[in-house]
């Protein structure tokens, strides 16, 4: 009798639990209204840009320094318009973007298996872990002189600097993500036969995606910064005119509007790649895990 009463008492609890699970399954993610997106995502950065331009204009009107040191925003706009009308703006941007993306993809192909190896093999981790951490903290610009001596002022030197800057970040990001994977996932995968490469593909990488994507974002940032440092220092007509070389040419000509335009374009490209590629990917991964996305 006592067992029967206990079972009956447990039935409402089980029913409530099942109802709660069904409710969770039935929750649908609603699309954010465009007005809310406009107010929360678009207007704040636009307002920040307008504020910077207003402060910039006020400083110019107040003549806090000489015009050649702080030109009017209209002068920078004129430089941009001149590049556009001359048909060179897109060529300059694409020269650097294509190098940066190709170097990043190469770093991705190297850093991913390296990160898996470091995360899963203890002796490799003991040997390479501190080196990767040290390389990640080393400024990429320090590799430019060595790359130029080894490879000359060529595209190969540019890609070498990108790899040396980005690979440690990607590998360390993946190692950090794998370290946060619950051991239960790995045991369940082994029980189902997911071992070796299959386990890495179907268990480790999906479970470590948040940390891995954080490493990819940091790897892209290192790739872009490394490339700009290389183009600034190792400029040559044989390499084509990229953003870094355009910035250096403007400095050589004491063209402050051109210098500021180069800085703005470099910043714009870095932000655009993050917004177009990495932020949507990160939001999608977080949503699939039921995590809040701002």
Residue pairs with C-beta under 8 A, 6 or more apart in sequence:
29 287
53 73
56 70
56 73
57 72
57 73
59 70
60 67
60 70
60 71
60 72
60 73
64 70
68 254
68 256
69 256
70 256
71 256
71 257
71 260
75 257
76 257
76 260
76 261
76 264
78 257
79 255
79 257
79 258
79 261
80 89
80 261
83 89
83 92
83 261
88 241
91 241
92 241
92 242
92 243
92 246
92 265
93 243
93 265
93 269
95 240
95 241
95 242
95 243
96 227
96 228
96 231
96 242
96 243
96 244
96 269
97 269
97 273
99 155
99 158
99 159
99 162
99 227
99 242
100 162
100 220
100 223
100 224
100 227
100 269
102 159
103 158
103 159
103 162
103 163
103 166
103 223
103 226
103 227
104 162
104 166
104 219
104 220
104 223
106 159
106 162
106 163
107 162
107 163
107 166
107 167
107 170
107 219
107 223
108 170
108 216
108 219
110 163
110 167
111 166
111 167
111 168
111 169
111 170
111 171
111 174
111 215
111 219
112 170
112 171
112 174
114 128
114 132
114 167
114 171
115 170
115 171
115 172
115 173
115 174
115 175
115 178
115 212
115 215
116 174
116 178
116 200
116 204
117 124
118 124
118 125
118 128
118 129
118 132
118 171
118 175
119 125
119 174
119 175
119 178
119 179
119 204
120 178
120 200
120 204
125 175
129 175
132 168
132 171
132 172
132 175
133 168
133 172
135 164
135 167
135 168
136 168
136 169
136 172
136 222
140 161
140 164
140 165
140 222
140 225
140 226
140 229
140 230
141 226
141 229
141 233
143 160
143 161
143 164
143 165
143 226
144 157
144 161
144 229
144 230
144 233
144 234
145 233
147 157
147 158
147 160
147 161
147 164
147 230
147 234
148 157
148 233
148 234
150 157
150 160
151 157
151 160
153 234
153 235
153 236
153 238
153 239
154 238
154 239
155 239
157 230
157 234
158 227
158 230
158 231
158 234
158 239
161 226
161 227
161 229
161 230
162 223
162 226
162 227
162 230
164 226
165 222
165 223
165 225
165 226
166 219
166 220
166 222
166 223
166 226
167 219
169 215
169 218
169 219
169 221
169 222
170 215
170 216
170 218
170 219
171 215
172 215
173 211
173 212
173 213
173 214
173 215
173 216
173 218
173 219
174 208
174 211
174 212
174 215
176 211
176 214
176 215
177 207
177 208
177 209
177 210
177 211
177 212
177 214
177 215
178 204
178 207
178 208
178 211
179 211
180 208
180 211
181 203
181 204
181 207
181 208
182 207
185 203
185 207
186 199
186 203
186 204
188 203
189 195
189 199
189 202
189 203
190 199
194 202
194 203
205 212
209 285
210 282
210 285
210 286
210 289
213 278
213 281
213 282
213 285
214 282
216 278
217 274
217 278
217 282
220 273
220 274
220 277
220 278
221 270
224 266
224 269
224 270
224 273
227 242
227 244
228 243
228 244
228 247
228 266
229 244
230 244
231 239
231 242
231 243
231 244
231 245
231 247
231 248
232 244
232 245
232 247
232 248
235 244
235 245
235 248
235 249
236 245
239 245
241 249
243 262
243 265
243 266
243 269
244 266
246 258
246 262
246 265
247 258
247 259
247 262
247 263
247 266
249 258
250 256
250 258
250 259
250 261
250 262
251 259
283 293
286 292
286 293
287 293
